[in-house]
Amino acid sequence: MPEGIAHPELERLDRLARAMDRAVRLPVIGVRVGWDSLLGLIPGIGDVLTLGPAAYIVLKGHQMGVPAHVTLRMLGNVGLDALIGSIPLVGDLFDIGWKANTRNVALLSKHVSPPVPDDVADAPPIIL
């Protein structure tokens, strides 16, 4: 999990990114791959299927109020992953290293503050 995750939605998005980018370790070379890399091996449809979870992470980030420049950077990560990922073999190797979903959750964790519990938000201010 990226450093500083405390927001419940970020924890859920990190689990999704982990499944998509680094779910299993390849035994001989020790590199972690996820469903993004595995589905990308299916010609044509594999890369399209992986856009759904990636777009969901970007959408949730937007809903959580990240600045526009962060949303654009997240879209750039997904776009680059989709563009290069569509190239046979080269794209499959790129997917293993790029891990756009993990990058996007790391961006979110830097720009989303943890939610304030209701009992703290409703407490009267302390006057010194």
C-alpha positions as a Python dict, from the first residue, in 0.01 Angstrom:
ca = {
    (1, 'M'): (0, 0, 0),
    (2, 'P'): (138, 344, -84),
    (3, 'E'): (262, 554, 203),
    (4, 'G'): (8, 755, 399),
    (5, 'I'): (-312, 575, 298),
    (6, 'A'): (-571, 632, 571),
    (7, 'H'): (-884, 709, 373),
    (8, 'P'): (-1118, 405, 348),
    (9, 'E'): (-1183, 468, -22),
    (10, 'L'): (-808, 481, -88),
    (11, 'E'): (-768, 144, 81),
    (12, 'R'): (-1034, -3, -148),
    (13, 'L'): (-873, 153, -456),
    (14, 'D'): (-533, 24, -348),
    (15, 'R'): (-673, -330, -328),
    (16, 'L'): (-809, -289, -682),
    (17, 'A'): (-474, -154, -808),
    (18, 'R'): (-293, -442, -638),
    (19, 'A'): (-517, -696, -814),
    (20, 'M'): (-474, -522, -1149),
    (21, 'D'): (-98, -455, -1130),
    (22, 'R'): (75, -687, -887),
    (23, 'A'): (-146, -980, -780),
    (24, 'V'): (104, -1263, -837),
    (25, 'R'): (480, -1300, -852),
    (26, 'L'): (627, -1472, -1157),
    (27, 'P'): (830, -1758, -1008),
    (28, 'V'): (1150, -1754, -1213),
    (29, 'I'): (1208, -1380, -1256),
    (30, 'G'): (1033, -1256, -939),
    (31, 'V'): (839, -977, -1112),
    (32, 'R'): (487, -908, -985),
    (33, 'V'): (206, -898, -1243),
    (34, 'G'): (-168, -853, -1215),
    (35, 'W'): (-482, -889, -1418),
    (36, 'D'): (-385, -591, -1634),
    (37, 'S'): (-79, -775, -1765),
    (38, 'L'): (-254, -1111, -1794),
    (39, 'L'): (-566, -980, -1971),
    (40, 'G'): (-343, -771, -2197),
    (41, 'L'): (-219, -1095, -2350),
    (42, 'I'): (-563, -1149, -2508),
    (43, 'P'): (-543, -977, -2848),
    (44, 'G'): (-784, -686, -2892),
    (45, 'I'): (-1024, -730, -2604),
    (46, 'G'): (-775, -770, -2318),
    (47, 'D'): (-657, -409, -2318),
    (48, 'V'): (-1015, -283, -2349),
    (49, 'L'): (-1122, -486, -2045),
    (50, 'T'): (-847, -338, -1830),
    (51, 'L'): (-961, 17, -1903),
    (52, 'G'): (-1267, -31, -1681),
    (53, 'P'): (-1088, -63, -1347),
    (54, 'A'): (-835, 204, -1449),
    (55, 'A'): (-1113, 449, -1538),
    (56, 'Y'): (-1290, 367, -1210),
    (57, 'I'): (-981, 468, -1010),
    (58, 'V'): (-960, 798, -1201),
    (59, 'L'): (-1333, 862, -1152),
    (60, 'K'): (-1314, 794, -778),
    (61, 'G'): (-1016, 1029, -754),
    (62, 'H'): (-1217, 1301, -925),
    (63, 'Q'): (-1509, 1237, -689),
    (64, 'M'): (-1272, 1258, -392),
    (65, 'G'): (-1180, 1610, -501),
    (66, 'V'): (-824, 1578, -628),
    (67, 'P'): (-700, 1885, -819),
    (68, 'A'): (-754, 1892, -1195),
    (69, 'H'): (-382, 1860, -1267),
    (70, 'V'): (-374, 1533, -1070),
    (71, 'T'): (-676, 1399, -1260),
    (72, 'L'): (-507, 1488, -1588),
    (73, 'R'): (-187, 1313, -1481),
    (74, 'M'): (-390, 1005, -1385),
    (75, 'L'): (-562, 1012, -1725),
    (76, 'G'): (-218, 1040, -1885),
    (77, 'N'): (-99, 731, -1698),
    (78, 'V'): (-403, 534, -1817),
    (79, 'G'): (-376, 671, -2171),
    (80, 'L'): (-9, 581, -2201),
    (81, 'D'): (-82, 234, -2063),
    (82, 'A'): (-363, 186, -2317),
    (83, 'L'): (-167, 328, -2611),
    (84, 'I'): (155, 135, -2563),
    (85, 'G'): (-30, -164, -2421),
    (86, 'S'): (-210, -207, -2753),
    (87, 'I'): (118, -284, -2933),
    (88, 'P'): (162, -664, -2947),
    (89, 'L'): (439, -802, -2724),
    (90, 'V'): (600, -459, -2661),
    (91, 'G'): (279, -346, -2491),
    (92, 'D'): (263, -661, -2282),
    (93, 'L'): (616, -603, -2154),
    (94, 'F'): (538, -235, -2093),
    (95, 'D'): (229, -331, -1886),
    (96, 'I'): (446, -536, -1653),
    (97, 'G'): (663, -235, -1571),
    (98, 'W'): (431, 65, -1598),
    (99, 'K'): (156, -30, -1346),
    (100, 'A'): (-68, 271, -1415),
    (101, 'N'): (-322, 177, -1146),
    (102, 'T'): (-57, 164, -875),
    (103, 'R'): (84, 497, -993),
    (104, 'N'): (-263, 653, -982),
    (105, 'V'): (-341, 532, -630),
    (106, 'A'): (-3, 670, -518),
    (107, 'L'): (-100, 1008, -669),
    (108, 'L'): (-434, 994, -488),
    (109, 'S'): (-273, 913, -155),
    (110, 'K'): (-61, 1230, -184),
    (111, 'H'): (-360, 1455, -257),
    (112, 'V'): (-648, 1318, -52),
    (113, 'S'): (-657, 1383, 319),
    (114, 'P'): (-815, 1132, 554),
    (115, 'P'): (-1181, 1190, 638),
    (116, 'V'): (-1257, 1364, 967),
    (117, 'P'): (-1468, 1147, 1200),
    (118, 'D'): (-1816, 1287, 1265),
    (119, 'D'): (-1763, 1317, 1639),
    (120, 'V'): (-1452, 1531, 1584),
    (121, 'A'): (-1619, 1752, 1321),
    (122, 'D'): (-1913, 1823, 1553),
    (123, 'A'): (-1704, 1895, 1860),
    (124, 'P'): (-1698, 2254, 1982),
    (125, 'P'): (-1369, 2439, 1931),
    (126, 'I'): (-1119, 2442, 2215),
    (127, 'I'): (-1041, 2794, 2333),
    (128, 'L'): (-709, 2844, 2506),
}
